[in-house]
Amino acid sequence: MTIRLLPDALISQIAAGEVVERPASVVKELLENAIDAGATSIQVELEDGGIRAIRVRDDGGGIAADDLPLAVQRHATSKIQSLQDLAQVSTHGFRGEALAAIASVSRLTLTSRTPESSHAMRIDNLSGKWGISPSPGPIGTHVEVAGLFDHVPARKRFLKSAATELNHCRDAFTRIALIRPNIHWTLSHQGRAIARFPQGSAAARIAACLDVAENELNILDVMVGPMRIRAWLVPPTQSRARADDQYFYVNGRSVRDRVLMHAVRNGYHDVLHGERQPAFVIALDIDPELVDVNVHPAKSEVRFRESQAVHQAVSRAVRDALAAGAIGRQEHGLMQATPEMKSSAAPASWRAMPLPLGPSPASSPFSTEALFAREPAASMAAITPGNDEHPLGFAIAQLHGIYVLAQNKAGLVLVDMHAAHERIVYESMKQQFESNQQPIMSQRLLTAIPLAASPLEMETCMQYHAVLERLGFVIESLGESQLAIRAVPALLGDSDAASLVRDTLKELAEHGETLQAEAGRNELLSTMACHAAVRANRILSIPEMNALLREMERTDRADQCNHGRPTWLQFSIAELDKLFMRGQ
């Protein structure tokens, strides 16, 4: 079989297949070029979902007339000249293949004018080869792509309906516009505007796109070593059934990355319910030399030089940003975490750099009884709704032994007392377990409790003997199928010891060695905490209910129980008035 060079036309078609998958690919490339040109206003017009036509107008710096013929050639660019430039590239486009690839599968017209030019210049391939001519036009660039894949029918057959392609275009448009609040964006279809983002704050734009109130976002902006982490996180109680509202950016470029996705899932680990998906926008600004953006033809993936450090930093940042939750926002407005602590988990090169940790209120271990004994009876003066010291207000009643009713300055607070107490116990156990790597305090039993154990339970007890001791258990073997429980965690002293040990051994057997990882350990502590939480139908006094509210205010992530369900809800006076039609 003879080896021969491919013709230029076929080479271009193959290259276009790497860059142009569908109309959304064209939209993405043209929008990134407009951003690199310094545009402050970008308009996108689509016909038939972009299949018939795509038009992108920007008010950027434009392309000089002499450069127009080069701009549509393969691998012609003004952004890199050497391998060193490639290692430090900070622009969205840099390989110079986008316009050439698009033109090879469509009819392309490009009109551009620089501030120094008296008129615009136009270049197109409508006649089958490139032609250039003077043209009227404002400063900036206007690109029109018509008949995508018309002369490549094999590729066109893979396109979906106009409605489906429009959705892909809109997603590409949103992903790029979301993180650029300094640019005015407009997206139109069939002559009708379907998305418009005026210049404004990032929080306002993100809140609108994620369908959440701006004051409900958990916002983070910190430096970790050579990396800046910005995050806008939707509360876990507003999680989604699908992973559609998840956006990652690295140096302003929208990317898909498994390291970042896993880090965020870790950060949300014990505040999500079931298979629910978090909604968020996370933007990393990192030294270009520490990230490779040239690992994917469409530049949608990146590779970090120190991926473990990035993972740890992002996971910790998300976890701490969620820690304050709605209670913290009521006290301090939108949360801005502060870099006050150092990373012991980061690599040596990052270790001296600050971690994204906000001040975390200390909470000491406590039993159920101790918790409900520490809050003195509240005076009538303290219960006035104008009291600003306590965002959850003060208890006024208990409903069916399940819910605590409290009033605060905003109105009515409704608390699920079991879910709230479960989170309090869980966070306390985590803190005790993590603090200086000390074991959880044990409580010796007056008499050992015998437990008939299965072979798996016996094997698990022997295999994880040291782990069980760190968790506060003292368990001895009395034979081939008998265990003796001599001590349990002090936090869980009031629990059914036999049931607690069985559940703990079950978790250990399922997680195996991964228990040493934080996720597995937290799962185990969550199971243990559920045993200690105050049960429904327990009647609480007003001081006991107030003690629960105060402990919630001191506890990280107190907005959700360990299973991701909300622990409390706020009903404003306006909402209550509307329910009863007051003033109508």
N, C-alpha and C positions, 0 to 999 in steps of 0.2 A: 504494500500500500504506500503510495507516494505521499510524502509530507510537503505541503505547500502553504504559503502565506494566505491568510484570509483577506478578501477584498475589504477596502475601507468601509463600504456601506454595511457589510455584514458585521464588521467589528463594532460599528456604531450601534447596530441593532442589539448586539449582545450586551454592550455596555449599558444601553438604555434599559434593558431588562433588569439590571442590577439597581437602577435608580428609580425608574418609573414603573410602578406596579399598577397604579390606578390614578384617577384624577386627584385624589388626596395627596399623592406623592408629588404631583406638580405644584399643588397649592403650597405644600410644605417648603419645597425648594425655593419657590418665588418669594414667599414671605421671609424666609431666612436671608435671601439676598437683599430684600428691602430693609430689613433691620440692619444688616451690615453697612448699608448705604447711609445710615443715620436718619431714617425717616421718622417723622413725628405724626404722620397720618397715613394710614394704609387702607385701601378699599379693595375688596374682592367681589367680583361679579361672576356668577355661575349660570350656565344654561344647561338644562337636562342633567343636573347633578355634576356638571363639569365635563360630561362626555362630549357635548357639542361645543362648548366654549368655556374658557377660563380667562378672566381679565383681572390683572393686579396692577393697581396704580399706587405710587408712593411719591412723597415729596422730598426724597433723599437727595444725595449729592449728584446723582446722575452718572452717566458714562460719557467720557469725551468722544468726539466724533472719530478720532483716529483709532480709538480702542474698540469701537463697535465690531469691526470684522473679527478681531481676536476674541471678543467676549463670547461668540457663538462657536468657537473652535474647541475641540476636545483638549482638556487639561491645560487650558490657558487661564491664568489667575494672577491677580496682583497681590495676593495675600501671603504666599510663601515663595521663597527662592532657594531654600536649602533644607537639609534634614534638621538643622537646629531650629529653623522657623517652624517646621512641622511639629517638633517636640513642644513648642511653646505657643501653638496656635490658640487664639482666643476668639476668632471670628466664627460665625456659624458655617459659612461656606469656605472652602480653601482648596479643593481639588480641581475646580474649574471644569467639572464635567456636567453640571446640571443643565445649563441652557443647550449644550450640544446634544445631550441625551434626549431632552424634551423635543428638540427640533427634529431629531431623527425619526420620531413616531407621531408627528403632528405638523400642522401649518403654524409657524411661529412668526409673530410680528413684534418687534421691540422698538419703541420710540423713547428717546432719552435726551435730556438737556441738562448741562451743567450750569452753575450760576454764572460762569464766565462767558457762556455762549449766548448769542443774540437769538438763536432759534434752535429747535430740536432737530435731531437726525433720526431717520428710521431705517431699520434693516429687517428684511423678511426673506423667507424661502418659498413664497407663494408660487413662483415660477419653476420651482424645482431646484434652483440654486440661489445663493445669497445675492441680494441686491440692496444697495444703500442709496438713500435720497434724503433731501431736506424735508422737514415736516413741521407744521405748527405744533406747539405743545408747551406746557409750563415746566418749570424746573422740577426734575425728578425723572422717574421712569414709568412707562406704561408697557406691560407685556400682555399680549393676547395669544392664547394657545387655542387653536380651533381644530376640530376633527380628530381628536385623540385616537390613535390606532386605526384611523380610517384605511390607511394603506398597509396595515399589518393585521388582516382579519383574524389570523390565528390568535393574536393577543386580545383583540377586541371581544372575541367570544367568551373570554374569561371575566369580562366586566359584568356586574350585577345590574339590577334595575336602577333607574335614575334616582329613586328615593333612597336606595341603599347607598349608592355612591355619594349622594348629598350628605347622608349621615356621616360617612367617612371624612368628607371634606370639612364638615362642620367640626368634627372632633379634632382634626389637624389644626384648623383655624383657632379653636378654643385653647388647645394645648400651647400654642405659640403666643397667643394674645394674653393668656392668663397671667403670665409672669412679667408682662411689659406694660405696667399701668401708665408709663410716661408717653405711650403712643395711643392715638385715637384709631380705633379699629371699626370697620363696617363690613359685614358680609351680606350680600344680596343674592337672591335666586329668582330667576325669571322676572327681574326688575323690581322685586319686593325685598326690602331689608328684613332679614331673619335673625340677625345678631348685631348688636352695636355696643361697643365698650368705649365710653368717653374717657378722657384722661382723668385720673383721680388716684386714690390710694389703692395699694395692693390688697389690703384687707377688704375694702368695699367690693372690689371686683371679684375677688375669690369667694366672698360670702354669697354674692349674687349667683355665681356659677355653681356653687355647691348647694344652693338652696338652703341657706342657714342665715340666721340673724348675725350681723357683724359682731355684736357684743357677746355672741356665744362661742366664737372661735377661740381656741387656745393658741396663742401666738408666741413663737420662740425666735430669738435672734441672738446667737452667741458665736464666739470664736473657740474652736478646739484645735490647738496647734496651728497648722497652716491652712485650716479649713474653717470657713464661715458656714454655719447652719442656720437657715431660716425655715420656719415651719408654720403652717396654718392648719390646725387640726380641728376637725369637727368632733364634738363630744361623742364618746362611745355610745351614749344612749340614743344618738341619731345615726347609728350605723346603717348600712345598706345591705340589701339582699345580694347585690352584684358588685364586682370590683370596678365599676365604671368611673367612679369619681376619685381616682388615685393618680396623682401627677408628680413625677420626679423631674428635677432639672439639675444639670451639672454645668456650671459656668454659663447659665442662661439657655442651655440646649435641652430640649425635652428628650428624655431617654427612658428606655426600659432596662432595668438592671436587677438581677436576682439578689445580689448582695444587699442592695437598698431595700428591696421588698421584704427579704427575710428580717432585716434589722427592724423595719417598721412593725412587722407582725410580732416580733419579740417585744417591742415597746408597748404594743396594745394587748399583750398576751393575756393578762388576767382581768381585762375590763370589757371584753367582747362577749356577747351572748351567742353560744353555739357556733354556727358557720357564718355569722354575720360578718360583713366586710367594713373596714374603716374607710372614711372619706378624708382626704388630706391633700395638701400641696407642700412639697418639701423641695427646697432649693439649696444646693451646695455650691459654694464658691471656693475653689481650690486652686493651688498653684498648677498651671497647665502642665508643668513637667511631671506632676504626680498622677496624671490621668491621661490615658491614651484614647483619643476620640477617633482614631483612624482604624477601628477594628470592624466596622460594618459599612457596607456600601452606601446605605442611606443615613449613616451617622446617628442611628437610633440606639446604639449600644456603646458603652464605654468600658474601659478596663482600668481599675485603680492599681497603682503601684503597691500600696499597702491596704489591701481590701479589708483585712481583719481590723485595722485601726479605724477605718471608715465605718465598718459595721458596728463596732463597739460604741463609737461616738454617736452615731445616728440613733441606735437603739436606746442608749442612755438619755439622749436628748428628748426623744419622743416620750419615754416613760416619765421623765421629770416634768415635761410640759403638761402631761395629763394629770400629774399628781395634785395640782391645785384644784382643777376642775371648776365647776360652777360656783362652789363656795368661795374659792379664791377670787374668781371674777367679781363676785358680789362685793368682796372686801376691797379689791384693788383695781377693778376694771380689767382690761385685757392684760393677761399675764405676760410679763417679760421676764424670763428666767435670767439669772445673773451668773456669770462664770466665777464661782467662789471656791470651787474645790478642784483638786488635782486628779488626774487619771492614773490609777495604779495598773489598770488593765491595758493601757495603750503601749505601743512599742517605745523603746528607749528614746527615739527621735522625737516622739510626741509627749513623753511623760512629763516634761516640765511645763506643758501647756495646760491652760484651764479647761475643765470639763463643763458641759452645759448643765450645771446644777443650780437650782434655786434654793433658797433657804428652806430646810425641811424641819418642821416642828418636831421636837423630840417627844417621844411617847414611850413611857416605861411599861413593862409587863404588868398586867392586871388580871384579876379573875373577874368573873361575872359579878360576884357580890361586891368586890372592891370598886368596880366601875360605878355601880348604882349607889354607893355609899358616900362618894366624895363630893357631891354637889349639894350645898345647903339649900334649904327652902328659899325660893325667890320671893322677894318682897313685891307688893303690888306696884311699887314705883319702877322696879326693874322690868316688869312685864309690859310696860307701855310700848306700843308699836314704834315709837320714835327712837327707841334705843338702837344705836348704830354699832355697838361693840360686838354684837353677835348676829351674823347674817342669817342664821337659822331661827332667830327669835327665841321665844319662850313657850314652853308647853302650856296648853290650856285644857287638854282632855285626851283620853285614849278611846279608840273606836274598835269595838268587838275584840279587844285583846290583841289586835294586829297592828293598827296604825296609831301613830302619835300625831295629834293636831297641835300646831304651834302657830303663833302669830309673830310676824316680823314687820318691819317698816313698810314692806311692799304689799303685804296682805296675809294670805294663809299658806302655811307650809304643811305638807302631808308627808309623813315619814313611815316607811316600812321598817318597823323596829328590828325584825329578825335580819333582814338584808343589811341594814346599817350596822348592826352589832357584829355580823359576820365579817364585814369588811374591816371593822376596827380590830377585831381579834386577829385577823389574817395579817394586817399590816404590822401589828405589834409583834407577831411571831416572826415575820420576815426580818424585822429590824433586829430582834434579839438574835436570830440565827446568823445574820450578817455581821453583827457588831463584833469586831475583833475575832471573828471566827470562833466565838465561844459557843458551847453547846447550850441548847435550851434547858432552862432549869427544870429539874424533876421534882415530883412530889411522891414520897414513899407511901405505899399503901400499908394500912395496919396489918392486914393479912394478905398474903399472896393470892391472886385469883387464878385458879387453874383454867386452862384453855385446851380443849381437844383440837388438835391441829392436823390438817391434811399433809401429805408428804411435800407438796409444793410450799405450804406455809412453813414447815419445818426447815426446808432447804433455804427458803428466802430469809428466814430469821438468822440462820447461821451465816449465810453469804453477806448479809447487810448488818451484821451485829454492830459494827462501829458506827454506821449511819444511824441506826436506831438509837444508840446512846447519845449521839449528837442531837437527835430530835427529842431527847428527854425520856426515852423508854428504858426500863431495865427489865429484860425478859430472859428467863433461864429455861433450859431444856430439862424436862423431868423424865425423858424417855424417848422412844421412837415416835410417839404421836401425842405428846403432852408438853405444853408450855406452862410456865408459871410467870404471871405478870406481877412484878414487885414494885414498879414505879411507872408513872405516866407523866407527861409534860404538866408542869404546875398550872399552866393556863387552862388545861383541860381536866383539872382535878374533879370536876363535877360530872364528867361525861361517863357513859357506859364503857368501862375499860375494855371489856372483851370485844364489843362491837368496834371500838376505836382501833384496837390492835389488828383485828381482821381487815378492816378497811385499809389500814396503813400497809400491812403486808401485801394486800392485793395491789395497791399502787406501786409498791416497790417491785413486785414481780412483773408488772406490766411495763414499767419504765426501764427496768434493768439498769445498766451502767449509766444511762442518760439521766438518772436521778441526780448525778453530780452536776449536770447542767442546770442552769437557773430555771428553765421552763419546767423541767420535771420536778424539781424541788418545790417550786411554787404550787404546782398541781397538788402535790402531797400536802403541803401546808394548808392549801385551800380546803382540802377534804377534812383535815384535822380541825380547822377553824369552824367549819359548819357544825361540828359536834358541840362546840362551846358556845355558839351564839344563842342568845335568849330566844326561847321558843314562842310561837304564837299562843295566844290565850293566857299568857302570864300577865297578871294585873300589875301595872307599875304605878307608883306614886308620882305626883308632880315633880318632886326633887329628883327621882330616878329618871324620869323622862328628860328633864333638863340636863342631867348628867350625860345622857346619851347624846343630846344635841351638842353639848360642849365638846365631847370627845370626837364627834363627827367633824366639827370645825377644826380640830387639831390633827386630823388623820388625812394622810394623802389618799387620793382617789376615792374619797368617801361618797362620791356621787353614784358609784356603781357597786353592786355586790360582787363577790368573787366570780359570779357567772355572767357578768355583764349587764344585769338588769338594774334599772334605776333604784336608788334607795330613798329618794325624796323628790317631791314635785312642788313647784311654786305656783300659786294662784294669786294673781294681782287683784287689788280691789276693783279695777276696771273690768277684769274678767268676771268677777263675781257679780258686779252690777249688771253686766250684760246678760248673765244667766237669769237674773231675776227681773230683767227689763227695767231696772231703776233709771229714772230720768228719761224714759221713752214715752 
